[in-house]
Amino acid sequence: MMSKKFLRGMVLANTGNFLFHGDTFVPRRFMKMLFLLALGGVLTLSARADTFTFKANHMSGGRASGKEVTVLSGNAEVQSDNLLLTADRIELQGDNNQYIECFGNVQGRDEEKDILFITERLRYDRNLKIARLEGDSTLEDRKNEIVAKGRFIEYDDQAELTVFQISVRLFKDTMVCRSEYAIYRREEKLLDLSGFPVVYKDSDEFRADKIRVDLDTDDVTMEGSVSGSIKG
């Protein structure tokens, strides 16, 4: 296993025929051998109590204006605790690789909670444990049998709260919910809809300024400009 401090020195401190690691100059050929060994397998880093691993076909790193970036490309994969991310390209930024940015064919899975998501672009903060999905995005909560889609999704792992924006659609059994903004409280199994919300339940239709759906009982509570149709 190779430490993050070692990797940083190896990738970023380039001084001619030597690479600088800590207070020591090390021959380039020796460091290059270790670097290739790291690329051939899975590099494991430990930060705080979080176990962090990544792998890819190609890897590069650099420092510009004090900003450290490690770029993984080609079958890129990162695992941070229970969260597994895959993408065409993944960038690791910040101290202890705090920020993970994924681009192209992004897929993720929270293995503990059995939540899956697919998106065009994702940014994840490992300290706050918040993921932001941009572009056409889908989140599937397999435990609660819910599939939700939107153009922007913010998933807060610690609070178990997810915010959906723009062209929001949520599917559960025979229920379909649509709105421009929604908040999903996973632990309470509640969905709050606003922005022209509408709920289709079997053959029934409900509209209002705000709608709350109890996803455990399928009960619907409406507020403001309430309308709908119920077919017996």
Number of C-alpha atoms within 10 A of each C-alpha: 10 14 12 17 12 12 20 19 16 22 20 18 17 14 11 9 10 17 22 21 19 13 6 10 13 16 13 16 12 11 19 14 10 14 16 11 12 17 15 13 13 16 19 16 20 15 14 8 7 14 13 20 16 21 23 23 13 14 20 12 16 15 13 7 5 8 10 17 20 20 18 24 19 15 14 23 24 24 19 19 15 15 21 18 24 24 26 17 22 30 22 22 17 14 11 16 19 15 19 21 20 29 20 14 13 23 23 21 19 18 12 9 14 14 18 18 21 23 26 18 22 26 19 22 17 18 12 12 16 18 19 18 25 18 15 16 22 22 24 19 16 12 9 15 11 16 19 21 23 26 18 22 29 19 20 17 16 9 12 14 17 20 19 26 20 18 16 24 22 22 16 15 11 9 17 17 22 24 23 17 21 28 18 22 16 16 10 12 14 19 20 19 26 18 18 14 23 22 23 17 18 12 11 13 17 19 20 20 16 20 25 21 19 14 20 10 9 15 11 14 14 18 12 10 9 13 13 12 11 10 7 5
